[in-house]
Amino acid sequence: MNEVFLNSPDNKLQNSLTNDILLKSNSLEYHKTLEEYSVTPLHDLKNLSRKLNVGKIYVKDESKRFNLNAFKGLGASYAIHKALSLDPNISIFCTATDGNHGRAVAWSAAKNNRKSVIYVPKQTSEARIKAIANHGSEVIQLDLNYEDTCKYASGISNKMDWTLIQDTSWENYEEIPAYIMSGYLTHLREMEDSINTLNQPGVDIVFLQCGVGSWPASCIWYYINRYFRNKPKIVLVEPDESSGILQSLLSNKRVTPKGSLNTIMAGLNCGIPSKSGWEIIKKGCDAALSISDEYAEKAIRALYFPIKDDKRVISGESGAAGLGGLIKCLEVNKFDTLREHIGLNTKSKILCINTEGNTDPESFKSIISNN
Ligand SMILES: Cc1ncc(COP(=O)(O)O)c(C=O)c1O
């Protein structure tokens, strides 16, 4: 199977409901009203960049978001806020999740004194299930993969008149996912006084790990909207065994990934890409590649064992995948065309976003003890 795709994006955003909602996002202003809000750190890992022989490596640490150990609270809280302002009578929120999004929905529903029912696929770990249930949610594990769990949650929400807060979209289900994507804009806006400077971005390349593609799409949307053709190059990273975006780009249409769906990168282990995410991704990504679990592990260790005075970053398997993608780009000889395509060289200023901390503590412990 091909492990890389080079894209020539036109960086044009199309008119759509999603685009309209993203344009109107006031997520940063909303998030600032939450008691758990604080700007997450942006680290400049000088010694790691020297070691990898690139100009700069910045890591925005979303493991510190809202005490949830992952960035997902940005999307769920904003979507629930929007849903409740449209219909204050909602009593039960529902979603399907492989972990982080479900915890975010459970947290946000509880904050708003609402119930939540969260469905998880068969491979979700005990630790992730507990983390969701701790917010008072009903968590139900199904003997299904992620994609079929989403279909199940959608069906039962319709039947029970629950409000589905799903972080992926499909035909006729685009509004809530667009609010979720609007919520993600907060962490990009937080960098406007540092690397997301006006007119010209302060970084050359951004590595974004993908599950269904909603999060990377909202980042791409932000960069196109802010910089248009001057946007940084965007490289998407997925697990070898679950690479729905890469395979969709190679097929030039949205497809369910072929692969074993067996990966430690649980948050990225998804099925068919989000409809509205896909529309943005194909217009704005510059390259996509897939990585084996070993690259995610390497990246976790590179962040956990900092060189000299670099800051330590606690990163989970999916959170570290962007950096894993960068390491692979630099290591693999035959990727010279890819490196040239994205302009990756000794001067490149690179951003990775640590989208989760040690969300599976047992797995994290065994990865770092294997140094
Ligand atoms: C830690 C982490 N990073 C990245 C992603 C990717 O987000 P998306 O599924 O919107 O592509 C996820 C999705 O759950 C995740 O949990």
The ligand as a Tripos MOL2 file, in Angstrom:
@<TRIPOS>MOLECULE
LIG
   16    16     1     0     0
SMALL
NO_CHARGES

@<TRIPOS>ATOM
      1 C1         -5.3840   12.6800   20.3810 C.3       1 LIG1
      2 C2         -6.0290   12.8920   19.0590 C.ar      1 LIG1
      3 N1         -5.3470   13.5400   18.1050 N.ar      1 LIG1
      4 C3         -5.8800   13.7650   16.9040 C.ar      1 LIG1
      5 C4         -7.1430   13.3180   16.5830 C.ar      1 LIG1
      6 C5         -7.6490   13.5380   15.2060 C.3       1 LIG1
      7 O1         -8.8270   14.2560   15.1210 O.3       1 LIG1
      8 P1         -9.8590   13.9280   13.9690 P.3       1 LIG1
      9 O2        -10.4990   12.6050   14.2910 O.co2     1 LIG1
     10 O3        -10.8130   15.0320   13.9690 O.co2     1 LIG1
     11 O4         -9.0640   13.8110   12.6970 O.co2     1 LIG1
     12 C6         -7.8900   12.6280   17.5520 C.ar      1 LIG1
     13 C7         -9.2500   12.1660   17.3000 C.2       1 LIG1
     14 O5         -9.9110   11.5890   18.1210 O.2       1 LIG1
     15 C8         -7.3160   12.3990   18.8240 C.ar      1 LIG1
     16 O6         -7.9670   11.7620   19.8050 O.3       1 LIG1
@<TRIPOS>BOND
     1     1     2 1
     2     2     3 ar
     3     2    15 ar
     4     3     4 ar
     5     4     5 ar
     6     5     6 1
     7     5    12 ar
     8     6     7 1
     9     7     8 1
    10     8     9 2
    11     8    10 1
    12     8    11 1
    13    12    13 1
    14    12    15 ar
    15    13    14 2
    16    15    16 1
@<TRIPOS>SUBSTRUCTURE
     1 LIG1         1 GROUP 0 **** ****
